[in-house]
Amino acid sequence: MIGDTYESIAIVAHGGVINNILRAFYQMPINMDYYFKIGDTGISLIELTKRKR
């Protein structure tokens, strides 16, 4: 599906995985002692705009 664009995607995962996705997105060091408050169950919305992250 090269060249296709998506307006929305869903990722179903444990809270720890979502935490690591956010850490990678924000380019945080792996050894940094910081965690996002994400429960084991919930809905997280990450909205990207045309502005830089």
PQR file with spaces between the fields and no chain letter, atoms N, CA, C, O and H, PARSE charges and radii, in Angstrom:
ATOM       1  N    MET     1       0.822   -1.185    0.000 -0.4000 1.5000
ATOM       2  CA   MET     1       0.000    0.000    0.000 -0.0000 2.0000
ATOM       3  C    MET     1       0.867    1.250    0.000  0.5500 1.7000
ATOM       4  O    MET     1       0.581    2.201    0.727 -0.5500 1.4000
ATOM       5  N    ILE     2       1.891    1.258   -0.783 -0.4000 1.5000
ATOM       6  CA   ILE     2       2.775    2.422   -0.857 -0.0000 2.0000
ATOM       7  C    ILE     2       2.021    3.581   -1.495  0.5500 1.7000
ATOM       8  O    ILE     2       1.334    3.409   -2.503 -0.5500 1.4000
ATOM       9  H    ILE     2       2.123    0.485   -1.374  0.4000 1.0000
ATOM      10  N    GLY     3       2.153    4.749   -0.907 -0.4000 1.5000
ATOM      11  CA   GLY     3       1.509    5.933   -1.430 -0.0000 2.0000
ATOM      12  C    GLY     3       0.154    6.221   -0.819  0.5500 1.7000
ATOM      13  O    GLY     3      -0.378    7.317   -0.992 -0.5500 1.4000
ATOM      14  H    GLY     3       2.710    4.889   -0.088  0.4000 1.0000
ATOM      15  N    ASP     4      -0.413    5.267   -0.112 -0.4000 1.5000
ATOM      16  CA   ASP     4      -1.698    5.506    0.537 -0.0000 2.0000
ATOM      17  C    ASP     4      -1.493    6.372    1.776  0.5500 1.7000
ATOM      18  O    ASP     4      -0.458    6.289    2.437 -0.5500 1.4000
ATOM      19  H    ASP     4       0.019    4.376    0.029  0.4000 1.0000
ATOM      20  N    THR     5      -2.469    7.187    2.078 -0.4000 1.5000
ATOM      21  CA   THR     5      -2.431    7.976    3.305 -0.0000 2.0000
ATOM      22  C    THR     5      -3.644    7.619    4.147  0.5500 1.7000
ATOM      23  O    THR     5      -4.683    7.212    3.627 -0.5500 1.4000
ATOM      24  H    THR     5      -3.309    7.254    1.541  0.4000 1.0000
ATOM      25  N    TYR     6      -3.500    7.774    5.424 -0.4000 1.5000
ATOM      26  CA   TYR     6      -4.564    7.432    6.355 -0.0000 2.0000
ATOM      27  C    TYR     6      -4.903    8.654    7.187  0.5500 1.7000
ATOM      28  O    TYR     6      -4.009    9.370    7.639 -0.5500 1.4000
ATOM      29  H    TYR     6      -2.657    8.104    5.847  0.4000 1.0000
ATOM      30  N    GLU     7      -6.182    8.892    7.390 -0.4000 1.5000
ATOM      31  CA   GLU     7      -6.594    9.987    8.252 -0.0000 2.0000
ATOM      32  C    GLU     7      -6.601    9.556    9.705  0.5500 1.7000
ATOM      33  O    GLU     7      -6.372   10.374   10.596 -0.5500 1.4000
ATOM      34  H    GLU     7      -6.908    8.310    7.023  0.4000 1.0000
ATOM      35  N    SER     8      -6.863    8.277    9.955 -0.4000 1.5000
ATOM      36  CA   SER     8      -6.929    7.764   11.324 -0.0000 2.0000
ATOM      37  C    SER     8      -6.370    6.355   11.365  0.5500 1.7000
ATOM      38  O    SER     8      -6.547    5.577   10.427 -0.5500 1.4000
ATOM      39  H    SER     8      -7.050    7.612    9.232  0.4000 1.0000
ATOM      40  N    ILE     9      -5.698    6.033   12.454 -0.4000 1.5000
ATOM      41  CA   ILE     9      -5.289    4.658   12.706 -0.0000 2.0000
ATOM      42  C    ILE     9      -5.593    4.349   14.167  0.5500 1.7000
ATOM      43  O    ILE     9      -5.652    5.251   15.003 -0.5500 1.4000
ATOM      44  H    ILE     9      -5.554    6.665   13.215  0.4000 1.0000
ATOM      45  N    ALA    10      -5.781    3.087   14.462 -0.4000 1.5000
ATOM      46  CA   ALA    10      -6.024    2.648   15.840 -0.0000 2.0000
ATOM      47  C    ALA    10      -4.938    1.660   16.226  0.5500 1.7000
ATOM      48  O    ALA    10      -4.597    0.764   15.453 -0.5500 1.4000
ATOM      49  H    ALA    10      -5.733    2.354   13.783  0.4000 1.0000
ATOM      50  N    ILE    11      -4.404    1.827   17.413 -0.4000 1.5000
ATOM      51  CA   ILE    11      -3.417    0.902   17.959 -0.0000 2.0000
ATOM      52  C    ILE    11      -4.011    0.348   19.243  0.5500 1.7000
ATOM      53  O    ILE    11      -4.321    1.098   20.168 -0.5500 1.4000
ATOM      54  H    ILE    11      -4.681    2.555   18.040  0.4000 1.0000
ATOM      55  N    VAL    12      -4.166   -0.956   19.293 -0.4000 1.5000
ATOM      56  CA   VAL    12      -4.701   -1.616   20.488 -0.0000 2.0000
ATOM      57  C    VAL    12      -3.526   -2.261   21.197  0.5500 1.7000
ATOM      58  O    VAL    12      -2.904   -3.182   20.667 -0.5500 1.4000
ATOM      59  H    VAL    12      -3.914   -1.565   18.541  0.4000 1.0000
ATOM      60  N    ALA    13      -3.217   -1.775   22.407 -0.4000 1.5000
ATOM      61  CA   ALA    13      -2.031   -2.266   23.103 -0.0000 2.0000
ATOM      62  C    ALA    13      -2.153   -1.986   24.599  0.5500 1.7000
ATOM      63  O    ALA    13      -3.015   -1.225   25.039 -0.5500 1.4000
ATOM      64  H    ALA    13      -3.722   -1.026   22.837  0.4000 1.0000
ATOM      65  N    HIS    14      -1.284   -2.611   25.354 -0.4000 1.5000
ATOM      66  CA   HIS    14      -1.171   -2.399   26.798 -0.0000 2.0000
ATOM      67  C    HIS    14      -0.648   -0.983   27.050  0.5500 1.7000
ATOM      68  O    HIS    14       0.037   -0.412   26.201 -0.5500 1.4000
ATOM      69  H    HIS    14      -0.584   -3.229   24.997  0.4000 1.0000
ATOM      70  N    GLY    15      -0.968   -0.423   28.207 -0.4000 1.5000
ATOM      71  CA   GLY    15      -0.543    0.928   28.552 -0.0000 2.0000
ATOM      72  C    GLY    15       0.959    1.132   28.471  0.5500 1.7000
ATOM      73  O    GLY    15       1.416    2.211   28.093 -0.5500 1.4000
ATOM      74  H    GLY    15      -1.524   -0.886   28.897  0.4000 1.0000
ATOM      75  N    GLY    16       1.739    0.110   28.820 -0.4000 1.5000
ATOM      76  CA   GLY    16       3.197    0.221   28.745 -0.0000 2.0000
ATOM      77  C    GLY    16       3.690    0.396   27.322  0.5500 1.7000
ATOM      78  O    GLY    16       4.664    1.111   27.084 -0.5500 1.4000
ATOM      79  H    GLY    16       1.369   -0.767   29.127  0.4000 1.0000
ATOM      80  N    VAL    17       3.032   -0.246   26.380 -0.4000 1.5000
ATOM      81  CA   VAL    17       3.405   -0.109   24.968 -0.0000 2.0000
ATOM      82  C    VAL    17       3.085    1.300   24.483  0.5500 1.7000
ATOM      83  O    VAL    17       3.892    1.919   23.790 -0.5500 1.4000
ATOM      84  H    VAL    17       2.241   -0.826   26.573  0.4000 1.0000
ATOM      85  N    ILE    18       1.912    1.804   24.845 -0.4000 1.5000
ATOM      86  CA   ILE    18       1.542    3.170   24.470 -0.0000 2.0000
ATOM      87  C    ILE    18       2.536    4.164   25.069  0.5500 1.7000
ATOM      88  O    ILE    18       2.916    5.133   24.411 -0.5500 1.4000
ATOM      89  H    ILE    18       1.256    1.301   25.408  0.4000 1.0000
ATOM      90  N    ASN    19       2.954    3.933   26.299 -0.4000 1.5000
ATOM      91  CA   ASN    19       3.944    4.785   26.953 -0.0000 2.0000
ATOM      92  C    ASN    19       5.241    4.809   26.143  0.5500 1.7000
ATOM      93  O    ASN    19       5.818    5.875   25.927 -0.5500 1.4000
ATOM      94  H    ASN    19       2.645    3.146   26.834  0.4000 1.0000
ATOM      95  N    ASN    20       5.692    3.653   25.701 -0.4000 1.5000
ATOM      96  CA   ASN    20       6.926    3.584   24.914 -0.0000 2.0000
ATOM      97  C    ASN    20       6.767    4.219   23.539  0.5500 1.7000
ATOM      98  O    ASN    20       7.717    4.806   23.021 -0.5500 1.4000
ATOM      99  H    ASN    20       5.223    2.787   25.877  0.4000 1.0000
ATOM     100  N    ILE    21       5.588    4.114   22.942 -0.4000 1.5000
ATOM     101  CA   ILE    21       5.339    4.781   21.659 -0.0000 2.0000
ATOM     102  C    ILE    21       5.452    6.294   21.837  0.5500 1.7000
ATOM     103  O    ILE    21       6.060    6.974   21.011 -0.5500 1.4000
ATOM     104  H    ILE    21       4.817    3.637   23.363  0.4000 1.0000
ATOM     105  N    LEU    22       4.869    6.820   22.913 -0.4000 1.5000
ATOM     106  CA   LEU    22       4.960    8.257   23.180 -0.0000 2.0000
ATOM     107  C    LEU    22       6.398    8.688   23.443  0.5500 1.7000
ATOM     108  O    LEU    22       6.829    9.741   22.974 -0.5500 1.4000
ATOM     109  H    LEU    22       4.376    6.267   23.584  0.4000 1.0000
ATOM     110  N    ARG    23       7.131    7.886   24.184 -0.4000 1.5000
ATOM     111  CA   ARG    23       8.537    8.215   24.463 -0.0000 2.0000
ATOM     112  C    ARG    23       9.347    8.246   23.171  0.5500 1.7000
ATOM     113  O    ARG    23      10.205    9.113   23.002 -0.5500 1.4000
ATOM     114  H    ARG    23       6.781    7.031   24.565  0.4000 1.0000
ATOM     115  N    ALA    24       9.087    7.316   22.264 -0.4000 1.5000
ATOM     116  CA   ALA    24       9.786    7.303   20.972 -0.0000 2.0000
ATOM     117  C    ALA    24       9.369    8.509   20.129  0.5500 1.7000
ATOM     118  O    ALA    24      10.207    9.139   19.484 -0.5500 1.4000
ATOM     119  H    ALA    24       8.390    6.612   22.401  0.4000 1.0000
ATOM     120  N    PHE    25       8.084    8.823   20.137 -0.4000 1.5000
ATOM     121  CA   PHE    25       7.578    9.958   19.366 -0.0000 2.0000
ATOM     122  C    PHE    25       8.241   11.257   19.806  0.5500 1.7000
ATOM     123  O    PHE    25       8.608   12.084   18.971 -0.5500 1.4000
ATOM     124  H    PHE    25       7.404    8.311   20.661  0.4000 1.0000
ATOM     125  N    TYR    26       8.395   11.435   21.111 -0.4000 1.5000
ATOM     126  CA   TYR    26       9.027   12.641   21.648 -0.0000 2.0000
ATOM     127  C    TYR    26      10.543   12.522   21.751  0.5500 1.7000
ATOM     128  O    TYR    26      11.199   13.402   22.308 -0.5500 1.4000
ATOM     129  H    TYR    26       8.097   10.763   21.789  0.4000 1.0000
ATOM     130  N    GLN    27      11.098   11.442   21.218 -0.4000 1.5000
ATOM     131  CA   GLN    27      12.548   11.203   21.188 -0.0000 2.0000
ATOM     132  C    GLN    27      13.171   11.325   22.575  0.5500 1.7000
ATOM     133  O    GLN    27      14.218   11.949   22.747 -0.5500 1.4000
ATOM     134  H    GLN    27      10.565   10.727   20.766  0.4000 1.0000
ATOM     135  N    MET    28      12.517   10.722   23.554 -0.4000 1.5000
ATOM     136  CA   MET    28      13.019   10.724   24.925 -0.0000 2.0000
ATOM     137  C    MET    28      14.004    9.568   25.095  0.5500 1.7000
ATOM     138  O    MET    28      13.757    8.478   24.579 -0.5500 1.4000
ATOM     139  H    MET    28      11.666   10.215   23.414  0.4000 1.0000
ATOM     140  N    PRO    29      15.106    9.777   25.803 -0.5600 1.5000
ATOM     141  CA   PRO    29      16.068    8.697   26.020  0.2800 2.0000
ATOM     142  C    PRO    29      15.434    7.523   26.759  0.5500 1.7000
ATOM     143  O    PRO    29      14.579    7.714   27.624 -0.5500 1.4000
ATOM     144  N    ILE    30      15.850    6.327   26.421 -0.4000 1.5000
ATOM     145  CA   ILE    30      15.309    5.119   27.047 -0.0000 2.0000
ATOM     146  C    ILE    30      15.577    5.117   28.544  0.5500 1.7000
ATOM     147  O    ILE    30      14.733    4.677   29.324 -0.5500 1.4000
ATOM     148  H    ILE    30      16.544    6.171   25.718  0.4000 1.0000
ATOM     149  N    ASN    31      16.747    5.607   28.953 -0.4000 1.5000
ATOM     150  CA   ASN    31      17.114    5.564   30.370 -0.0000 2.0000
ATOM     151  C    ASN    31      16.560    6.745   31.170  0.5500 1.7000
ATOM     152  O    ASN    31      16.861    6.877   32.356 -0.5500 1.4000
ATOM     153  H    ASN    31      17.433    5.965   28.319  0.4000 1.0000
ATOM     154  N    MET    32      15.762    7.596   30.544 -0.4000 1.5000
ATOM     155  CA   MET    32      15.169    8.733   31.251 -0.0000 2.0000
ATOM     156  C    MET    32      14.088    8.226   32.200  0.5500 1.7000
ATOM     157  O    MET    32      13.238    7.424   31.813 -0.5500 1.4000
ATOM     158  H    MET    32      15.517    7.489   29.581  0.4000 1.0000
ATOM     159  N    ASP    33      14.125    8.691   33.427 -0.4000 1.5000
ATOM     160  CA   ASP    33      13.191    8.223   34.452 -0.0000 2.0000
ATOM     161  C    ASP    33      11.911    9.061   34.418  0.5500 1.7000
ATOM     162  O    ASP    33      11.647    9.844   35.331 -0.5500 1.4000
ATOM     163  H    ASP    33      14.816    9.343   33.742  0.4000 1.0000
ATOM     164  N    TYR    34      11.125    8.890   33.362 -0.4000 1.5000
ATOM     165  CA   TYR    34       9.862    9.605   33.213 -0.0000 2.0000
ATOM     166  C    TYR    34       8.855    8.690   32.534  0.5500 1.7000
ATOM     167  O    TYR    34       9.193    7.973   31.592 -0.5500 1.4000
ATOM     168  H    TYR    34      11.339    8.255   32.620  0.4000 1.0000
ATOM     169  N    TYR    35       7.633    8.715   33.010 -0.4000 1.5000
ATOM     170  CA   TYR    35       6.574    7.896   32.425 -0.0000 2.0000
ATOM     171  C    TYR    35       5.313    8.732   32.285  0.5500 1.7000
ATOM     172  O    TYR    35       4.996    9.537   33.160 -0.5500 1.4000
ATOM     173  H    TYR    35       7.358    9.297   33.775  0.4000 1.0000
ATOM     174  N    PHE    36       4.603    8.545   31.201 -0.4000 1.5000
ATOM     175  CA   PHE    36       3.311    9.191   31.015 -0.0000 2.0000
ATOM     176  C    PHE    36       2.289    8.462   31.871  0.5500 1.7000
ATOM     177  O    PHE    36       2.360    7.241   32.015 -0.5500 1.4000
ATOM     178  H    PHE    36       4.860    7.891   30.489  0.4000 1.0000
ATOM     179  N    LYS    37       1.348    9.188   32.434 -0.4000 1.5000
ATOM     180  CA   LYS    37       0.304    8.561   33.255 -0.0000 2.0000
ATOM     181  C    LYS    37      -0.739    7.942   32.334  0.5500 1.7000
ATOM     182  O    LYS    37      -1.688    8.604   31.912 -0.5500 1.4000
ATOM     183  H    LYS    37       1.290   10.179   32.316  0.4000 1.0000
ATOM     184  N    ILE    38      -0.552    6.687   32.038 -0.4000 1.5000
ATOM     185  CA   ILE    38      -1.479    5.947   31.183 -0.0000 2.0000
ATOM     186  C    ILE    38      -1.839    4.677   31.929  0.5500 1.7000
ATOM     187  O    ILE    38      -0.960    3.914   32.331 -0.5500 1.4000
ATOM     188  H    ILE    38       0.219    6.149   32.381  0.4000 1.0000
ATOM     189  N    GLY    39      -3.107    4.455   32.110 -0.4000 1.5000
ATOM     190  CA   GLY    39      -3.538    3.238   32.786 -0.0000 2.0000
ATOM     191  C    GLY    39      -3.419    2.025   31.876  0.5500 1.7000
ATOM     192  O    GLY    39      -3.072    2.141   30.701 -0.5500 1.4000
ATOM     193  H    GLY    39      -3.821    5.075   31.784  0.4000 1.0000
ATOM     194  N    ASP    40      -3.710    0.872   32.437 -0.4000 1.5000
ATOM     195  CA   ASP    40      -3.668   -0.353   31.641 -0.0000 2.0000
ATOM     196  C    ASP    40      -4.829   -0.428   30.658  0.5500 1.7000
ATOM     197  O    ASP    40      -4.759   -1.145   29.660 -0.5500 1.4000
ATOM     198  H    ASP    40      -3.992    0.778   33.392  0.4000 1.0000
ATOM     199  N    THR    41      -5.885    0.305   30.938 -0.4000 1.5000
ATOM     200  CA   THR    41      -7.051    0.307   30.060 -0.0000 2.0000
ATOM     201  C    THR    41      -7.493    1.740   29.838  0.5500 1.7000
ATOM     202  O    THR    41      -7.580    2.514   30.790 -0.5500 1.4000
ATOM     203  H    THR    41      -5.942    0.887   31.749  0.4000 1.0000
ATOM     204  N    GLY    42      -7.769    2.099   28.614 -0.4000 1.5000
ATOM     205  CA   GLY    42      -8.233    3.449   28.336 -0.0000 2.0000
ATOM     206  C    GLY    42      -8.139    3.752   26.860  0.5500 1.7000
ATOM     207  O    GLY    42      -7.746    2.910   26.053 -0.5500 1.4000
ATOM     208  H    GLY    42      -7.698    1.469   27.840  0.4000 1.0000
ATOM     209  N    ILE    43      -8.504    4.960   26.529 -0.4000 1.5000
ATOM     210  CA   ILE    43      -8.415    5.432   25.153 -0.0000 2.0000
ATOM     211  C    ILE    43      -7.507    6.652   25.160  0.5500 1.7000
ATOM     212  O    ILE    43      -7.742    7.608   25.898 -0.5500 1.4000
ATOM     213  H    ILE    43      -8.823    5.644   27.184  0.4000 1.0000
ATOM     214  N    SER    44      -6.476    6.614   24.340 -0.4000 1.5000
ATOM     215  CA   SER    44      -5.555    7.741   24.206 -0.0000 2.0000
ATOM     216  C    SER    44      -5.681    8.275   22.789  0.5500 1.7000
ATOM     217  O    SER    44      -5.727    7.502   21.833 -0.5500 1.4000
ATOM     218  H    SER    44      -6.285    5.837   23.740  0.4000 1.0000
ATOM     219  N    LEU    45      -5.736    9.571   22.652 -0.4000 1.5000
ATOM     220  CA   LEU    45      -5.842   10.206   21.347 -0.0000 2.0000
ATOM     221  C    LEU    45      -4.591   11.035   21.117  0.5500 1.7000
ATOM     222  O    LEU    45      -4.253   11.907   21.917 -0.5500 1.4000
ATOM     223  H    LEU    45      -5.699   10.200   23.429  0.4000 1.0000
ATOM     224  N    ILE    46      -3.917   10.757   20.031 -0.4000 1.5000
ATOM     225  CA   ILE    46      -2.760   11.556   19.623 -0.0000 2.0000
ATOM     226  C    ILE    46      -3.154   12.217   18.317  0.5500 1.7000
ATOM     227  O    ILE    46      -3.423   11.541   17.324 -0.5500 1.4000
ATOM     228  H    ILE    46      -4.192   10.048   19.381  0.4000 1.0000
ATOM     229  N    GLU    47      -3.187   13.531   18.322 -0.4000 1.5000
ATOM     230  CA   GLU    47      -3.621   14.266   17.139 -0.0000 2.0000
ATOM     231  C    GLU    47      -2.428   14.995   16.549  0.5500 1.7000
ATOM     232  O    GLU    47      -1.756   15.758   17.243 -0.5500 1.4000
ATOM     233  H    GLU    47      -2.969   14.080   19.129  0.4000 1.0000
ATOM     234  N    LEU    48      -2.164   14.766   15.281 -0.4000 1.5000
ATOM     235  CA   LEU    48      -1.069   15.423   14.583 -0.0000 2.0000
ATOM     236  C    LEU    48      -1.640   16.466   13.641  0.5500 1.7000
ATOM     237  O    LEU    48      -2.622   16.220   12.939 -0.5500 1.4000
ATOM     238  H    LEU    48      -2.709   14.147   14.716  0.4000 1.0000
ATOM     239  N    THR    49      -1.021   17.619   13.636 -0.4000 1.5000
ATOM     240  CA   THR    49      -1.425   18.677   12.719 -0.0000 2.0000
ATOM     241  C    THR    49      -0.289   18.920   11.744  0.5500 1.7000
ATOM     242  O    THR    49       0.745   18.256   11.815 -0.5500 1.4000
ATOM     243  H    THR    49      -0.224   17.818   14.206  0.4000 1.0000
ATOM     244  N    LYS    50      -0.468   19.844   10.858 -0.4000 1.5000
ATOM     245  CA   LYS    50       0.578   20.127    9.878 -0.0000 2.0000
ATOM     246  C    LYS    50       1.769   20.843   10.504  0.5500 1.7000
ATOM     247  O    LYS    50       2.844   20.900    9.908 -0.5500 1.4000
ATOM     248  H    LYS    50      -1.308   20.384   10.801  0.4000 1.0000
ATOM     249  N    ARG    51       1.580   21.391   11.708 -0.4000 1.5000
ATOM     250  CA   ARG    51       2.699   22.019   12.412 -0.0000 2.0000
ATOM     251  C    ARG    51       3.674   20.947   12.851  0.5500 1.7000
ATOM     252  O    ARG    51       3.310   19.777   12.966 -0.5500 1.4000
ATOM     253  H    ARG    51       0.707   21.344   12.192  0.4000 1.0000
ATOM     254  N    LYS    52       4.904   21.340   13.096 -0.4000 1.5000
ATOM     255  CA   LYS    52       5.901   20.382   13.578 -0.0000 2.0000
ATOM     256  C    LYS    52       5.526   19.907   14.959  0.5500 1.7000
ATOM     257  O    LYS    52       4.885   20.629   15.722 -0.5500 1.4000
ATOM     258  H    LYS    52       5.199   22.291   13.003  0.4000 1.0000
ATOM     259  N    ARG    53       5.931   18.674   15.288 -0.4000 1.5000
ATOM     260  CA   ARG    53       5.609   18.128   16.601 -0.0000 2.0000
ATOM     261  C    ARG    53       6.465   18.738   17.672  0.5500 1.7000
ATOM     262  O    ARG    53       6.327   18.392   18.845 -0.5500 1.4000
ATOM     263  H    ARG    53       6.452   18.087   14.668  0.4000 1.0000
